[in-house]
Structures are given as structure tokens and as C-alpha cells.
């Protein structure tokens, strides 16, 4: 036997005057002797034939469906299988398919199956025709869910730094974003042609002003090709020689290697674009070249160089040297940050305090230390108070424990493409730059300061411990992207009056200062606790969601902050133990959605009751306060809210 009695809709429309409160209305219902409560006209039941009142599920591009989930209106559901079949009879005929009912679901819905799959517009039209029957509340494809993205790149399994126990936990983050629309400028040795990179590489620039070091026969030019940074013994101040590192190619692969191409490796932000900016060559690179490149990459003007047509939203600098930051570096970094570009830099590999390494010790940068596969600081990484976060940098002393990425195989000049394991804070830094690209693809308006805050909040404690200073901890991609999903920075509202920070807190002016997803949220009449206005969420006895929002700024100097509101819950649910319909107070701060308190049909009462929510953790922030009501598909629960206040002390 179904647990539901005949549903009581929010309105039992027989005339313009509609009464909530009739015999059988559960605990908290208005008594039978109460005066009728007028409800706005838009709360009357939708016309049976109006499919715009029916929720129709989305169709994924390229997917075909032969099963659909149908939620019937109570009259059709209770009338039996033959009556339910009327909902999809005409739709089946129009689509040229035969349909049968498969089974009932625990949600109260039913699964129906066609004898052939419908794709794209055909699936949409089939569902729209079912909606037109007037017998259903919702219809959607019985879509196939898949595990979190696992790239098919042949060497992805060797990239422990992405999905291993002590890696960045990237797979679930890719379900939220893959970096599309983001551009990461890699200020490094340039780049070489590689089939695992080329599709994601956009035009860059060569800022190496010394033609001797550049080995390209000229100074600065528009070709960021890595010509090789090998050197002979004695050329770079030492008695030893060195082969070409192809450092920029390796870093670029970690940021955004082409992914799911059944070849090679995956990138942190596989749909981001790489902008190669050559600043390092034989024996390194000059501060003046690097400073100009920072400004150019972020969209600033550099004398004698054409402006960047595609400014980067993130700069990766896996480079460094000793000494104080200095005015040149700082001015260039400040210039980039002022244009909204995040600057991510390596902490250095000298196993010393990062305050002795630049640009790691500059202001307005995100300084990255390196971890090993055990989740501890790598033996070479710099450390200390200058570190912001830590990311996998690897340890090549052990087979397979470095960071695997793209490379060129030439010992001097470019030869063929390949892959190799490297280690260093140079390898940790592009993990974070790619992470920023994922974040920016969700919210392009994020400021560098907001990016840094979100990164730090999205870390987990170093699994292997850290006593030397690893910043906020190990960057956790899943944690960061889960917090960002569906949210964005909250605009600053108009100045708030003293006392109650909420405006129109008693709803006497209807929707003024409030944002709701349903026009019928704002009510007037004797049901208000005080005055004439209130907010009413849900109460229809079918599956629906209401949201009611207002932005507030919680003063940073407040010792305490609290939301207070009066709540009156009326319900037709008869259960004494199950929360079928819920009202949740949420706080959105731009980087996460936090559930602060939940009430349900079990909180039904005969009067308004004062409720409180602690907002102390949001001092100094502009946040969105949200009342979110979710009602299931049967008995009605109405959440009435009045006389809200945000008070501080």
C-alpha cells in the first residue's frame, strides 16, 4: 500500500478563494474553523494540457535512449496501468515506437521502455508529447551514469600525481570542469612540437633578447620554439656541460596535455590552452626578459612587441633564482595581477627557506612546494612561510615516482617526441596552474586573490606530514571543484542599514531585495506573522524546489553574527519519523554552498516559531543567504517564513 493519501495541493482551486486547511490536513494544519486564507492567483493548479508546467529532462548530445522515467499525476497513477498508458500512447505513435511500462520506482515514478532508441530531437519530441497528455508531472530519459572521467591515455596509469593515494584527486574534478576557455601562459624554455600538445597550443612569443643564448639567429620574435638549452663545459659558469632539458615542453604537458586521445599522458586542465612564452634559453634567462614576458602574457603592453591577442588568465613560472624579490619582478607581477591574471611560481629546489628564492618570495604570487608519492615534502623542495600550497613534484630517485609528462628526445637540438619522469617544484607548479585553469573555466571572473583563497581552502593535510612549512597543505582538486560547482563570486550589495542587515525582512514590499525562482513565493494576507506579507515555499504536493535569496555583507569586526527568522510549517504528511519535504538554510560565499540548518515536515506546528542560524564563520564576507525548499511528489508541506533578520554584535 502506498504511504500517501490523496495529495493535498497547495491550492484546491474551485474558485478564486482557495482554502489551505481542510479535514485530513496533518499536524500543523489550520483548524477547520479557521477563516479561508487568500492565495495569489498564480498558485492555482496548472492546466492539465499545459506542458510548460511539466518538467522535461535534458538530452545529452550524442546519446540515445530507449527508457524514460515518468512521474504521473496522482489521478493517473492511482487509476491503474491502462490509464497510465494513455500518457504515452499518442507519443509512441508519433515517434513510431512501441512502449511498455517496465516497473515502478521507489520515488513513485515509473520506468517505460520503447522498442528502439530515440536520439536528440526525437527523444525531446517524444517527451514533449508525453507532457502534452496532461497526465504527468515530469518525464526524463533514464540516462546512463558513468564513473568519474578516467582518461584513456596509454600512460595515464603512470601519472600517480593525478589519481594516486597521495595525488591531486583530479578525476572527480574533471566531472565539474576540464579547463575549457582558460589560457595558461607557460613562461619557460619555449615548446617543441608534440602530438600530445599541439592541439592545445596557441600562439606565444619568444622574449629571449640574446640571440646567442636563443640560438635562433635573432632576438625577440613571435616564434616560441625551444631551440635547446644545452651548453658546453664552462659556458654557464661551471666546469660541467649539460644537455637540453626541454623543460617548457614537460611543464606544458602537465598543464594541458591533450587528453582522451588514446595516447601518452593526460593534462591537469585537458581543455585549457597553452600559451608558450620563451624566457629561458642557454644558461637561463634574464630578469628583464622575464618581467616583460609577465606583462605581455597578462595583456599589458611591451615596447617593440605586438600586444598579446589572447591574454592568459594564469601564468606558470617554473623558474627561480636567489635573492630578494626586487622592484622589477614585483612591478611586473603586480601589473599582471591588476589585470586579473594569477601568477603561479615554483618554490625552488634548494631544500631551504623559500624566502631566499625569487620569485617565490614576491608578493601577489601563489608559491608552490613539492610533495612526493608518500604525501610528504620532497627532499629537495624549498619550504617555510612563503609557501602557499603544495602539489606533487615527484622523486626520481625511485622508478616511476617522478612526474610523467611530454618531452623531446634530442640531447641538443629538437629531435623526436617522447615522455619522461622529472622531479622538482617546477613539476609541482604546473599542477597548480592547471588547477587554476579548471577554476577559471567555471568562474572566469575570479580575482587572483579569490583564486588563492579558494586554493588554500581546497587543500588537505599533507598525508605524510610536514613540519617544515608546506603552506595550507596538498592541493585537492576534488575538494576545490566540489566547492565551486554551481557557485560564483557574490556581488557586493548596496550599503545595509544598521541593525538588521536584511532588507524587506518582513516581505511587506513583496519581492523587493529578494530573488526567488518562483513568482508565487511572496504572499499577503492574515497568514503573515506580522504585517501583511510573508514568504511561502512549496506546498503543492508534487515534486518542486523553491529558492529565496538575499545578499548581505557580514562585518569583519563583528564578534558574532546570526540569522533569525520565524518559520511556520504546515503539512499533510502523516509520518512521525521521515523527512519527506525539507527547508534548508544555505550560505553561498562564492566558493562553496554550505548547509546551515534543515527543517522538514516533522517540524509542523500550529504557530510560527523562532529559528536561528550562526553566521559567525562568514564575518568579513559578502554572502548569499538562501532558503531552499524541496518537496517530494506526494503530500503537501508548506514552509512559511516571516520577520527574518541578520544581526551582529
Secondary structure as UniProt FT lines:
FT   TURN            23..24
FT   TURN            27..28
FT   TURN            32..33
FT   HELIX           41..43
FT   TURN            48..49
FT   HELIX           51..53
FT   STRAND          55..56
FT   TURN            61..62
FT   STRAND          64..72
FT   HELIX           74..79
FT   HELIX           81..95
FT   STRAND          99..104
FT   TURN            106..107
FT   STRAND          110..119
FT   HELIX           121..132
FT   STRAND          136..141
FT   TURN            154..155
FT   HELIX           156..158
FT   HELIX           160..163
FT   TURN            165..166
FT   TURN            171..172
FT   HELIX           173..175
FT   TURN            180..181
FT   STRAND          183..188
FT   TURN            195..197
FT   HELIX           198..200
FT   STRAND          201..206
FT   HELIX           211..214
FT   TURN            233..236
FT   HELIX           247..256
FT   TURN            268..271
FT   STRAND          273..278
FT   TURN            282..283
FT   HELIX           287..297
FT   TURN            298..299
FT   TURN            303..304
FT   STRAND          314..317
FT   STRAND          321..322
FT   HELIX           327..338
FT   TURN            339..340
FT   STRAND          342..346
FT   HELIX           354..356
FT   STRAND          357..358
FT   TURN            359..361
FT   TURN            363..364
FT   STRAND          366..371
FT   TURN            373..374
FT   TURN            379..380
FT   TURN            385..386
FT   STRAND          389..392
FT   TURN            396..397
FT   TURN            399..400
FT   STRAND          403..408
FT   STRAND          417..422
FT   HELIX           425..442
FT   TURN            444..445
FT   HELIX           448..457
FT   STRAND          459..460
FT   TURN            463..464
FT   TURN            471..472
FT   STRAND          474..475
FT   HELIX           477..484
FT   TURN            485..486
FT   TURN            505..506
FT   TURN            508..513
FT   STRAND          515..516
FT   HELIX           519..521
FT   STRAND          522..524
FT   TURN            526..527
FT   STRAND          533..538
FT   STRAND          544..553
FT   TURN            556..557
FT   STRAND          561..571
FT   STRAND          582..588
FT   STRAND          593..600
FT   HELIX           601..603
FT   STRAND          609..614
FT   HELIX           616..618
FT   TURN            619..620
FT   STRAND          622..631
FT   STRAND          637..648
//
